[in-house]
Amino acid sequence: MVVYDEACGRRPRLLVVANRLPVSAKRTGENSWSLEMSPGGLVSGLLGVTAQFDTKWVGWPGVDVYDEVEKRALSKSLAEMKCIPVFLEEVFDQYYNGYCNGILWPILHHMGLPQEDHHLDTNKTFQTQYDAYKKANRLFLDVIIKNYEEGDIVWCHDYHLMFLPQYLKEYNSKIKVGWFLHSPFPSSEVYKTLPSRSELLRSVLRADLLGFHTYDFARHFVSTCTRILGVEGTHEGVVDQGRVTRVAVFPIGIDPDRFIRACELPEVKQQMNELKERFAGKKVILGVDRLDMIKGIPQKFLGFEKFLEENPNWRDKVVLVQIAVPTRNGVPEYRKVKTQVHGLVGRINGRFGSVSSLPIHHMDRSVDFNYLCALYAIADVMLVTSLRDGMNLVSYEFVACQEVKKGVLVLSEFAGAGQSLGAGALLVNPWNVTEVSSAIKEALNMPAEEREKRHRVNFQYVKTHSAKKWGDDFMSELNEICAESEIQIRKTPQELPQQDVIQRYLQSNNRLIILGFFGTLTEPMNNQTEELDLKLNPELKGTLKALCNDPKTTVVVLSRSGRNILDKNFGEYNIWLAAENGMFLRHTTGEWVMTNMPQNMNLDWVDGTKNVFEYFTDRTPRSFFKANETSLVWNYENADIKFGRAQARDMLQYLWAGPISNASVDVVRGNHSVEVHATGGTKGAAIGRILRDIMRKESMTTPIDYVFCSGYLLEKDEDIYTFFESKIVPSKLSHETRSKSSTGNHSLKKMKKKKVSSNVLDLKKENYFSAAIGQARTKARYVIDSSEDVADLLHKLAVAETTTTANYVNANANSKRWISIELRKLAMGDAELIDM
């Protein structure tokens, strides 16, 4: 939803940045230019967006201009069409022909890197092209900065501008930036061969929203970031140091009405009649492609040749019309493809043609729009055999023009359109010549009823998933993300107000303290052994004993650790222990019991995951893993960090491909660990069960009116903070509840003869303190710098009952000295000095 700036009386501005402006520019004289807007493509995609935004285009004008007077003249003419030129001049060749099309384009299309040979051209190396690419992106940035106004949204397009999101955010971190890739994105195995792989990924991840045509491309991107950068991939996108970059799928479409209207034009109908007369008595198979390596024209011809070989009765009844639009004729690889295609045309026409009839009509040129629509409309079969395609909108255009004929679409499964139009098309593997031949035969012989059914499915999709919808969806998502980001910034948690924590603690009657273990109560990690022998911080022993012995306080340690570790560290305390994120619970005076486990929990994945962890532990020196009943953790804290991260990335690939591919588990990538645990095994999911069990076993009659919850938690476990937010009651209701409660003895431990209260919590907002340790982005209300600060606060809470609130609010030198003495005693474990 776009918010209009009523104060200024104008629409918000959108800067659409692409390598090429959507105009054709021609000189008509000295310092004068003729401009024509190019139809289709991004122009169609932004039809709906331009109604909501004041849209301006930024890009290369398509012509080289070096004279400053001519630049100003062209810029003035372009401004009338809301276009802003970026003059690339001497950097263009190495940027566009070099890095963009010579390096990035082959990688993105699964073709691999070309072999670099320094002896052939020392002035054009990977490094010089990479430098030119960065410089060109800087030139785009310079133009944007000159034209940027506060509040503008910048939408960057395609692989030509992968550094631009980073440059924009460095210039102004508040700029709303979207980036869309119009090509495929390869698997990580292919992408990682790129020398500048990490820099490009980190740059695009600075954008607020990244868009891809298909789920495959988006999945490849997230997987590549996980594998190469070591970041976390989630259902939302990529998480790096707490920052989320949203990754989403937006299948682009066409303007179907433009094609439908064209088919009704008298000129087009006349061309259709001429084509029908020209190919009377024959079925027409149509191909429309750029003449390059990924379009699979040779594979198309080989499949057609096999069809003619195996079906002699069709040789005089079918014709393949191929439009091959030339591209980059000066590049050797393209010339090679052209030679191969011409050779196949000659061979097939020589084998199966005659003086009066040729099976292949091949044209090395483009055709005008109306004639193209006429070809689409009279074709019986559309044959698309792309080897790798971002989307392939030719298939959409064919469907839009087929309302009368209802021809059959034979579509490569490697085209992005295969995921969109696959339901109504015949999908083929273009490398399988036999499969292509069989699909041609099936398409030509398909009954009218089946053709009608398939066409209806695809036509409905093309109509509803138009280019306009694509643009609207992307901008809507980008606006939503930016709005959420602004809200998140306003919700940045404050530093924990320790005096308020202590004062409210003293005024409460029934307190609950929930603490994590690792990174919260443990001794410094550089003292840990390689066997993950977590130990309670010795300075906390006396403090913890004092808190646990307070009859008005219940302490719960909620940890991902196993039962043995918690028993070893807390067995001597009067405390509740929740192991494996609350799957198991016990008071130290009782036995371990399993809390209500989520229904239908399947643990078949555990053994397979354990095998993977053992495999990587053997191959990663000083790494180790711990296996619990419902979770496993592999830790490389003590290993070489760089190697450990690489091993962790490989481990995730093994896990997703094998033991957890269909399992109901969550995978958590920590700073130096990989954890797999059963779905539902988060602290927030467990705390409700834990409280019910504590309430029942303690025969609680007085509701809890104070909660302090703190830990060094993974993002998925922070739902424990929001659990208590939802339980807060209004102050008036809280007062009424407490007035009805017993005021004689509020102990959890001495109320076992009274009826259990159905209301576990009577929690006011000002009595709830959640504090994340050392995390800037968190769901907690507050942040606290370190576990040492948590220890310090717990010390103060433990001695708070022995002095008055005034001693903390108006502390004088003597009281501070007394508290300091008491803290030292607590650290030594002398809890008897505090009268509880």
DOGU-827274 format. One record per residue (C-alpha): residue in three letters; x, y, z. Coordinates in steps of 0.001 Angstrom, whole numbers, padded with zeros to 6 digits, always signed. Layout:
ALAXYZ ...
END
This chain:
MET+000000+000000+000000 VAL+001594+003261-001114 VAL+001170+006251+001179 TYR+000854+009521-000738 ASP+002671+012571+000509 GLU-000328+014836+000946 ALA+001753+017660+002430 CYS+003790+017920-000751 GLY+000907+016988-003005 ARG+002895+014428-004955 ARG+003327+010721-005414 PRO+006351+008949-003910 ARG+009221+008513-006359 LEU+010570+005254-007738 LEU+013963+005046-009439 VAL+014097+001991-011715 VAL+017757+001229-012355 ALA+018736-001161-015138 ASN+021749-001594-017389 ARG+019824-000224-020375 LEU+017200+002495-020578 PRO+013914+001333-022184 VAL+014425+003696-025133 SER+016018+003617-028554 ALA+018059+006772-029237 LYS+019108+007945-032701 ARG+020956+011100-033729 THR+018882+013293-036008 GLY+021395+016099-036297 GLU+023922+018058-034328 ASN+022931+017888-030666 SER+019470+016556-031530 TRP+018048+013109-030882 SER+015061+010959-031798 LEU+013794+008724-028986 GLU+011344+005838-029019 MET+010130+003941-025937 SER+010668+000197-026158 PRO+007479-001828-025526 GLY+007294-004919-023333 GLY+009853-006000-020749 LEU+010194-003792-017701 VAL+007940-001147-019247 SER+005025-003598-019182 GLY+006041-004847-015764 LEU+005758-001399-014261 LEU+002457-000366-015812 GLY+000639-000662-012511 VAL+003487+000726-010470 THR+003734+003928-012506 ALA+000168+004769-011516 GLN+001214+004807-007849 PHE+004717+006235-008187 ASP+006437+009049-009964 THR+008729+006660-011845 LYS+012065+007584-013342 TRP+014415+005287-015260 VAL+018179+005209-014760 GLY+020465+003391-017198 TRP+022832+003403-020131 PRO+021189+005103-023163 GLY+022464+002526-025641 VAL+024770+004913-027497 ASP+028274+006151-026865 VAL+028408+009892-026247 TYR+031663+011601-025321 ASP+031028+015258-026112 GLU+029664+017185-023116 VAL+027341+019296-025264 GLU+025852+016186-026839 LYS+025471+014578-023400 ARG+023454+017559-022175 ALA+021293+017500-025300 LEU+020574+013778-024987 SER+019944+014086-021234 LYS+017432+016863-021886 SER+015580+014773-024486 LEU+015576+011721-022197 ALA+014276+013777-019269 GLU+011057+014359-021228 MET+010569+010584-021160 LYS+011481+010409-017448 CYS+014804+008768-018242 ILE+018164+009587-016694 PRO+021265+008448-018625 VAL+024421+006869-017221 PHE+027311+007464-019599 LEU+029739+004562-019273 GLU+032175+005625-021996 GLU+035544+003800-021883 VAL+034480+001430-019075 PHE+031582-000048-021076 ASP+033409-002790-023000 GLN+035141-004445-020052 TYR+032076-003935-017841 TYR+029351-005130-020208 ASN+031003-007369-022803 GLY+033647-008472-020331 TYR+032464-009062-016787 CYS+028675-009048-017292 ASN+028372-011176-020414 GLY+031753-012926-020426 ILE+031904-013998-016773 LEU+028626-013526-014843 TRP+026269-014580-017629 PRO+027917-018002-018221 ILE+028084-018692-014473 LEU+024430-017809-013906 HIS+023390-020041-016813 HIS+025360-023060-015536 MET+027935-022815-018293 GLY+030968-022277-016083 LEU+033762-019750-016328 PRO+035713-019239-019545 GLN+039373-020133-019280 GLU+041495-017061-018618 ASP+044655-016796-020708 HIS+046931-013880-019782 HIS+049010-014388-022913 LEU+046112-013615-025267 ASP+045200-010171-023960 THR+046975-008719-020951 ASN+044687-005677-021031 LYS+041529-007762-020559 THR+041793-010105-017595 PHE+039328-011244-014956 GLN+040706-008553-012650 THR+040490-005687-015153 GLN+036927-006685-016037 TYR+036018-006982-012358 ASP+037463-003516-011705 ALA+035488-002134-014654 TYR+032324-003764-013292 LYS+032757-002078-009914 LYS+033576+001243-011569 ALA+030447+001030-013737 ASN+028338+000346-010642 ARG+029926+003423-009058 LEU+028945+005476-012102 PHE+025341+004314-011658 LEU+025576+005306-007987 ASP+026882+008772-008854 VAL+023912+009412-011152 ILE+021449+008159-008550 ILE+022954+010380-005853 LYS+022625+013440-008108 ASN+018931+012696-008645 TYR+017996+011148-005305 GLU+015385+012767-003082 GLU+014628+011707+000455 GLY+012028+008940+000506 ASP+012824+007621-002996 ILE+012680+003875-003563 VAL+015439+002370-005724 TRP+014722-000825-007653 CYS+017883-002368-009164 HIS+017623-004914-011963 ASP+019726-007897-012932 TYR+023279-009131-012654 HIS+024750-005996-014203 LEU+024219-004146-010914 MET+025142-006553-008118 PHE+027340-004018-006302 LEU+024776-001241-006422 PRO+022744-002285-003319 GLN+025877-002108-001174 TYR+026960+001233-002624 LEU+023489+002675-002048 LYS+023329+001545+001574 GLU+026820+002890+002226 TYR+025674+006242+000869 ASN+022443+006234+002890 SER+021427+003261+005017 LYS+017800+004434+005015 ILE+017311+004139+001236 LYS+014731+001497+000329 VAL+016491-000862-002066 GLY+015090-003779-004041 TRP+017021-006028-006444 PHE+015579-008447-008990 LEU+017460-011085-010975 HIS+016013-011727-014433 SER+018305-014664-015173 PRO+018589-018049-013441 PHE+020695-018416-010316 PRO+022921-021509-010374 SER+023627-024121-007739 SER+026336-023332-005207 GLU+028680-025838-006854 VAL+028666-023757-010026 TYR+028587-020310-008429 LYS+031489-020946-006066 THR+033927-021106-009010 LEU+033493-017332-009406 PRO+036583-015548-008026 SER+034580-012644-006602 ARG+031795-014870-005267 SER+031646-013600-001657 GLU+031856-009894-002455 LEU+028945-010059-004901 LEU+026743-012036-002514 ARG+027405-009730+000418 SER+026647-006726-001753 VAL+023232-007860-002962 LEU+022380-008960+000572 ARG+022466-005283+001552 ALA+019206-004825-000364 ASP+015935-004951+001571 LEU+014295-007362-000872 LEU+015747-009810-003397 GLY+013461-011185-006098 PHE+013771-014278-008311 HIS+011622-015813-011030 THR+011255-019294-009504 TYR+011582-021127-006217 ASP+014507-023103-007640 PHE+016483-019926-008288 ALA+015637-018502-004870 ARG+016547-021791-003180 HIS+019868-021901-005035 PHE+020640-018355-003913 VAL+019879-018986-000241 SER+021808-022263-000327 THR+024772-020526-001955 CYS+024809-017804+000704 THR+024663-020464+003415 ARG+027463-022473+001883 ILE+029834-019664+000865 LEU+029166-016971+003492 GLY+028198-019179+006403 VAL+024998-017246+007059 GLU+021657-018732+008074 GLY+018943-019469+005540 THR+015343-019253+006737 HIS+011894-019331+005161 GLU+012082-015525+004972 GLY+015472-015295+003329 VAL+019021-014875+004608 VAL+019989-013929+008175 ASP+023442-012443+008705 GLN+024401-011167+012173 GLY+020773-010585+013067 ARG+019907-008723+009861 VAL+017310-010359+007628 THR+017369-009903+003850 ARG+014043-011031+002452 VAL+014264-013424-000508 ALA+011035-013958-002434 VAL+009715-015333-005702 PHE+008003-013096-008268 PRO+007387-014850-011618 ILE+007401-012165-014283 GLY+004715-012127-016961 ILE+003737-010211-020077 ASP+001051-007705-020981 PRO-001400-010310-022372 ASP-003967-007752-023499 ARG-001428-006221-025868 PHE-001094-009549-027703 ILE-004810-010313-027591 ARG-005639-006906-029065 ALA-002982-007321-031750 CYS-004556-010562-032962 GLU-007779-008617-033647 LEU-006102-006013-035853 PRO-007015-006184-039584 GLU-003339-006091-040533 VAL-002530-009069-038324 LYS-005557-011031-039523 GLN-004450-010487-043098 GLN-000962-011766-042246 MET-002537-014759-040521 ASN-004525-015596-043663 GLU-001401-015290-045804 LEU+000520-017630-043512 LYS-002318-020157-043473 GLU-002398-020119-047247 ARG+001402-020422-047387 PHE+001382-023509-045133 ALA-001928-024974-046287 GLY-002229-028675-045562 LYS+000626-028617-043060 LYS+000977-028376-039314 VAL+003175-025488-038210 ILE+005738-025848-035406 LEU+007096-022476-034303 GLY+010351-021534-032609 VAL+011262-017986-031549 ASP+014623-017572-029834 ARG+017725-015474-029573 LEU+020566-017132-031428 ASP+022773-017965-028461 MET+024114-020939-026532 ILE+021358-021338-023928 LYS+018310-021350-026200 GLY+018843-024916-027356 ILE+018199-024349-031083 PRO+020552-027212-032092 GLN+018754-029540-029661 LYS+015444-028445-031156 PHE+016595-029290-034680 LEU+018038-032649-033607 GLY+014735-033565-031939 PHE+012818-032513-035055 GLU+015213-034524-037242 LYS+014613-037645-035166 PHE+010866-037084-035395 LEU+011074-036982-039209 GLU+013252-040083-039225 GLU+010808-042095-037130 ASN+007583-040704-038651 PRO+007944-040674-042459 ASN+004195-040107-042869 TRP+004629-036636-041359 ARG+007468-035464-043613 ASP+005216-033632-046072 LYS+002683-032569-043447 VAL+004708-030510-041000 VAL+007008-027510-041131 LEU+009232-025970-038458 VAL+009449-022175-038656 GLN+012381-020881-036622 ILE+012975-017183-035889 ALA+016569-016847-034634 VAL+017325-013297-033560 PRO+021073-012593-033933 THR+022985-011475-030833 ARG+026649-010601-030342 ASN+027875-011752-033749 GLY+031378-010601-032884 VAL+031782-013176-030086 PRO+033402-016474-031239 GLU+031067-018682-029153 TYR+028005-017117-030784 ARG+029452-017482-034266 LYS+030096-021136-033480 VAL+026449-021679-032504 LYS+025294-019908-035662 THR+027504-022136-037817 GLN+026211-025251-036066 VAL+022580-024183-036525 HIS+023041-023422-040214 GLY+024721-026776-040696 LEU+021792-028624-039114 VAL+019254-026688-041199 GLY+021088-027620-044374 ARG+021423-031253-043363 ILE+017779-031727-042368 ASN+016399-029856-045375 GLY+018731-031863-047609 ARG+017586-035170-046130 PHE+013843-034593-045927 GLY+013104-031654-048230 SER+012169-031379-051878 VAL+012068-028731-054576 SER+008589-027657-053506 SER+008821-028260-049757 LEU+011357-027694-046993 PRO+010783-029031-043465 ILE+012650-026121-041787 HIS+012129-022433-042555 HIS+014947-020657-040706 MET+015311-016880-040439 ASP+018370-015182-038926 ARG+016539-011978-038098 SER+013884-010468-035915 VAL+010355-009787-037159 ASP+008010-006915-036337 PHE+005484-007265-033546 ASN+002380-007706-035698 TYR+003962-010410-037848 LEU+005181-012185-034720 CYS+001631-012218-033320 ALA+000368-013643-036617 LEU+002944-016456-036420 TYR+001988-017189-032811 ALA-001706-017304-033731 ILE-001452-019761-036662 ALA+001080-022142-035081 ASP-000106-025596-034061 VAL+002853-026251-031772 MET+005275-023942-029976 LEU+008630-025642-029400 VAL+010823-024172-026632 THR+014005-026136-025891 SER+016024-023751-023724 LEU+018983-025310-021945 ARG+018734-022720-019166 ASP+016375-019752-019060 GLY+015339-017247-016437 MET+011704-017359-017538 ASN+011236-017457-021368 LEU+008327-015142-022042 VAL+008007-016380-025632 SER+005917-019228-024226 TYR+003603-016692-022533 GLU+003250-014711-025754 PHE+002310-017866-027676 VAL-000396-018756-025146 ALA-001835-015216-025257 CYS-002236-015417-029063 GLN-003804-018890-029125 GLU-007386-018205-028119 VAL-008657-019463-031497 LYS-006216-022211-032469 LYS-005477-023538-028962 GLY-002135-024967-030003 VAL+000170-027079-027849 LEU+003160-025739-025951 VAL+006203-028043-025780 LEU+008382-026492-023096 SER+011838-027195-021723 GLU+011885-028132-018069 PHE+014985-025930-017732 ALA+013087-022745-018562 GLY+011687-020773-015638 ALA+008306-020870-017372 GLY+008281-024626-016799 GLN+007254-024014-013183 SER+004484-021636-014253 LEU+003084-023212-017422 GLY+004057-026820-016781 ALA+000487-027850-015975 GLY-000710-027097-019504 ALA+002491-027757-021452 LEU+004363-030881-022482 LEU+007599-030635-020492 VAL+010763-032043-022067 ASN+014434-032437-021360 PRO+016003-030795-024444 TRP+019133-032905-024082 ASN+017019-036042-024603 VAL+016501-036070-028368 THR+014115-039021-028178 GLU+011967-037253-025600 VAL+011751-034109-027756 SER+010792-036212-030779 SER+008080-038011-028807 ALA+006698-034715-027475 ILE+006450-033320-031023 LYS+004499-036384-032075 GLU+002188-036186-029052 ALA+001552-032488-029656 LEU+000710-032944-033344 ASN-001662-035824-032608 MET-003292-034368-029494 PRO-007125-034428-029601 ALA-008940-031085-029689 GLU-010508-031673-026270 GLU-007102-032196-024657 ARG-005662-029134-026416 GLU-008588-027043-025190 LYS-008101-028246-021614 ARG-004359-027552-021559 HIS-004702-024187-023223 ARG-007370-023057-020788 VAL-005081-023765-017816 ASN-002168-021824-019275 PHE-004248-018971-020658 GLN-005789-018382-017248 TYR-002332-018235-015680 VAL-000937-015852-018307 LYS-003944-013554-017907 THR-003790-013376-014118 HIS-000001-013406-013675 SER+000736-010453-015898 ALA+003766-008187-015941 LYS+001670-005600-014116 LYS+000977-008054-011296 TRP+004680-008871-011099 GLY+005608-005224-010615 ASP+002779-004585-008166 ASP+003669-007646-006085 PHE+007341-006733-005849 MET+006707-003138-004852 SER+004025-004144-002376 GLU+006428-006590-000728 LEU+009245-004029-000674 ASN+007016-001396+000946 GLU+005842-003909+003524 ILE+009415-004915+004385 CYS+010559-001329+004731 ALA+007574-000518+006953 GLU+008377-003524+009153 SER+012002-002431+009289 GLU+011033+001054+010465 ILE+008822-000447+013160 GLN+011661-002728+014208 ILE+014040+000221+014467 ARG+011560+002034+016715 LYS+011312-001121+018831 THR+015069-001378+019389 PRO+015352-002677+022954 GLN+016783-000453+025652 GLU+019452-001254+028182 LEU+018090-003216+031115 PRO+017086-000795+033948 GLN+018681-002672+036840 GLN+017274-000463+039617 ASP+013735-001057+038306 VAL+014406-004786+038162 ILE+015502-004781+041804 GLN+012755-002449+043046 ARG+009964-004465+041382 TYR+011548-007652+042681 LEU+011305-006374+046239 GLN+007658-005310+045827 SER+006479-008618+044345 ASN+005087-011622+046200 ASN+005689-014561+043883 ARG+008699-014327+041590 LEU+009809-016407+038641 ILE+013391-016223+037344 ILE+014105-018061+034091 LEU+017715-018322+032994 GLY+019549-019938+030136 PHE+022704-021910+030877 PHE+025213-021647+028044 GLY+026502-018078+027770 THR+024364-017005+030742 LEU+025439-018951+033826 THR+028514-020748+032475 GLU+032095-019844+033205 PRO+033996-018057+030399 MET+034136-020243+027294 ASN+037935-020103+027005 ASN+037969-022260+030135 GLN+035789-024962+028593 THR+037183-028316+027579 GLU+036901-029772+024129 GLU+034171-032122+025328 LEU+031616-029353+025852 ASP+032016-029796+029607 LEU+029866-026778+030474 LYS+030399-025566+034027 LEU+028518-023133+036223 ASN+030403-019888+036783 PRO+031966-020357+040270 GLU+031178-016740+041139 LEU+027470-017531+040927 LYS+027317-020510+043285 GLY+026515-018598+046485 THR+024223-016177+044671 LEU+022229-018946+043018 LYS+021855-020840+046296 ALA+020512-017719+048009 LEU+017967-017067+045262 CYS+016819-020687+045153 ASN+016314-020768+048944 ASP+014126-017664+048911 PRO+010547-018975+049539 LYS+009104-016197+047365 THR+011291-017025+044346 THR+011229-019892+041865 VAL+014303-020327+039674 VAL+014215-022293+036414 VAL+017248-023107+034264 LEU+015962-023714+030740 SER+018705-025065+028499 ARG+019427-026898+025279 SER+021872-029024+027260 GLY+021159-032612+028194 ARG+019991-033871+031570 ASN+023407-035130+032699 ILE+025020-031706+032232 LEU+022293-029929+034203 ASP+022372-032552+036976 LYS+026130-032214+037259 ASN+025996-028431+037656 PHE+022775-027825+039614 GLY+022112-030991+041616 GLU+022846-029280+044941 TYR+020427-026385+044431 ASN+016728-026050+045229 ILE+015947-025372+041585 TRP+013892-026435+038566 LEU+015821-027815+035582 ALA+014458-028008+032034 ALA+016740-029987+029696 GLU+016738-030194+025906 ASN+014711-026992+025622 GLY+012088-028158+028046 MET+011486-031660+026713 PHE+012542-032960+030131 LEU+011816-031336+033504 ARG+012634-031991+037125 HIS+012971-030292+040454 THR+016273-031289+042026 THR+014342-033042+044781 GLY+012539-035247+042261 GLU+013050-037312+039093 TRP+013243-036317+035450 VAL+009941-036477+033604 MET+009119-035795+029993 THR+006866-032800+029552 ASN+003943-033087+027174 MET+005799-033887+023968 PRO+004373-032460+020744 GLN+002010-034928+019115 ASN+003339-037367+016516 MET+006985-036488+017191 ASN+009102-038720+014954 LEU+012733-039253+015950 ASP+013738-041550+013082 TRP+016125-038841+011854 VAL+018357-039002+014928 ASP+020564-041967+013949 GLY+021214-040694+010439 THR+022023-037213+011732 LYS+024365-038691+014327 ASN+026269-040477+011553 VAL+026731-037182+009674 PHE+027918-035450+012857 GLU+030403-038264+013550 TYR+031687-038023+009962 PHE+032420-034302+010266 THR+033771-034586+013803 ASP+036361-037100+012578 ARG+037400-034714+009801 THR+037402-031471+011814 PRO+040150-031455+014482 ARG+039026-030234+017920 SER+035350-030297+017019 PHE+032859-032363+019002 PHE+029158-033136+019169 LYS+026608-033952+021820 ALA+023598-036165+021199 ASN+020466-035827+023323 GLU+017185-037666+022885 THR+015507-034970+020798 SER+018446-032876+019593 LEU+022060-033016+018436 VAL+024652-030245+018502 TRP+027953-030168+016587 ASN+030398-027581+017907 TYR+033591-026269+016305 GLU+034350-023580+018902 ASN+037883-024924+019422 ALA+038593-025796+015789 ASP+040171-023572+013173 ILE+037281-021147+012667 LYS+037642-020710+008910 PHE+037860-024453+008317 GLY+035080-025092+010828 ARG+032724-022750+008976 ALA+033497-024448+005680 GLN+032800-027847+007266 ALA+029561-026541+008751 ARG+028400-025386+005325 ASP+029164-028803+003855 MET+027441-030503+006769 LEU+024219-028608+006104 GLN+024254-029839+002503 TYR+024669-033437+003690 LEU+021884-033082+006236 TRP+019317-031567+003875 ALA+020131-034093+001164 GLY+019964-037060+003507 PRO+018719-037793+007021 ILE+016535-034717+007571 SER+015258-034210+004016 ASN+011701-035177+005008 ALA+011954-034928+008788 SER+010068-032559+011076 VAL+013120-030815+012486 ASP+014556-027350+012913 VAL+018159-026697+011949 VAL+019895-023888+013810 ARG+023200-022424+012657 GLY+024957-020901+015653 ASN+028144-018846+015697 HIS+030275-021974+016011 SER+027748-024774+015925 VAL+025085-026646+014003 GLU+022090-027961+015893 VAL+019281-030215+014749 HIS+016301-030595+017045 ALA+012754-031845+016798 THR+010210-029329+015549 GLY+008483-027687+018464 GLY+011612-027936+020567 THR+012026-024218+021247 LYS+012030-022521+024618 GLY+008853-020601+023862 ALA+007031-023783+022874 ALA+008141-025461+026113 ILE+007642-022751+028736 GLY+003859-023122+028862 ARG+004170-026844+029582 ILE+006863-026178+032170 LEU+004758-023609+034048 ARG+001770-025953+034157 ASP+003913-028741+035586 ILE+005485-026430+038180 MET+002073-025071+039167 ARG+000700-028568+039620 LYS+003654-029961+041547 GLU+004081-026891+043754 SER+000313-026625+044412 MET+000566-022938+043603 THR-002283-020787+044905 THR-000675-017363+044489 PRO-000166-016353+040856 ILE+003268-015305+039670 ASP+003443-011504+039681 TYR+007102-010977+038654 VAL+009163-012535+035853 PHE+012807-012018+034989 CYS+013889-013959+031897 SER+017363-013735+030398 GLY+019633-015773+028186 TYR+022086-015939+025325 LEU+019504-017424+022974 LEU+019293-018471+019372 GLU+016770-016523+017293 LYS+014323-019437+017218 ASP+014342-019666+021017 GLU+013447-016014+021539 ASP+009770-016955+021362 ILE+010076-017396+025139 TYR+010205-013596+025450 THR+007021-013099+023443 PHE+005276-015896+025412 PHE+005184-013725+028515 GLU+004251-010592+026573 SER+000970-012297+025670 LYS+000287-013138+029325 ILE+000475-009609+030696 VAL-002805-008423+032255 PRO-004053-004822+032639 SER-003090-003123+035900 LYS-006697-002879+037158 LEU-007396-006580+036590 SER-004060-007475+038149 HIS-004942-005480+041290 GLU-008320-007215+041605 THR-006718-010630+041229 ARG-004138-009932+043902 SER-006714-008516+046322 LYS-008472-011870+046275 SER-005248-013786+046894 SER-004010-014875+050264 THR-001716-012282+051876 GLY-000388-014494+054638 ASN+002142-016754+052943 HIS+002964-016449+049254 SER+005476-019238+049070 LEU+005331-021697+046203 LYS+006868-024246+048476 LYS+004486-024009+051460 MET+001053-023969+049771 LYS+000675-027649+048984 LYS-002557-028071+050979 LYS-004383-025313+049115 LYS-006219-025602+045847 VAL-004119-025092+042703 SER-004846-021762+041008 SER-006025-021920+037395 ASN-004367-018546+036779 VAL-000613-019197+036841 LEU+000350-015609+035973 ASP-000868-012288+037307 LEU+001774-010283+035530 LYS+001752-006535+035000 LYS+003811-004947+032250 GLU+006082-003146+034685 ASN+006854-006444+036479 TYR+008114-008300+033400 PHE+011767-008008+032449 SER+013179-009927+029466 ALA+016845-009295+028666 ALA+018841-010682+025747 ILE+022562-010988+026316 GLY+024770-009174+023823 GLN+022242-009025+020949 ALA+021192-005827+019189 ARG+018234-007398+017356 THR+016023-009310+019724 LYS+012439-009982+020739 ALA+013338-009216+024336 ARG+012318-005927+025923 TYR+015826-005117+027038 VAL+019439-005946+026318 ILE+022276-006613+028720 ASP+025879-006528+027601 SER+027287-009788+028917 SER+026871-012776+031200 GLU+029045-010925+033722 ASP+026341-008237+033906 VAL+023708-010933+034474 ALA+025823-012341+037314 ASP+026153-008874+038821 LEU+022370-008350+038697 LEU+021665-011742+040269 HIS+024079-010854+043097 LYS+022121-007656+043741 LEU+018792-009503+043729 ALA+020143-012055+046185 VAL+021172-009433+048760 ALA+018207-007137+048081 GLU+016044-008731+050787 THR+018590-007829+053482 THR+018332-004098+052848 THR+015607-001661+051845 THR+014720-000402+048409 ALA+015948+002990+049500 ASN+019434+001588+049935 TYR+019463+000968+046167 VAL+017665+004079+045042 ASN+019542+006489+047353 ALA+022645+004437+048005 ASN+025274+006143+050149 ALA+028925+005295+050419 ASN+028442+003094+053512 SER+025657+001002+051989 LYS+027639+000508+048789 ARG+030580-000742+050841 TRP+028315-003137+052796 ILE+026761-004525+049599 SER+030227-004953+048114 ILE+031234-007044+051150 GLU+028088-009154+050864 LEU+028694-009756+047138 ARG+032174-011038+047842 LYS+030750-013399+050449 LEU+028137-014633+047993 ALA+030768-015263+045368 MET+032557-017488+047910 GLY+029348-019454+048509 ASP+028657-018152+052040 ALA+024887-017854+051616 GLU+024203-018352+055324 LEU+024994-014678+055954 ILE+021814-013620+054195 ASP+018677-014020+056268 MET+015981-015414+053981 
END
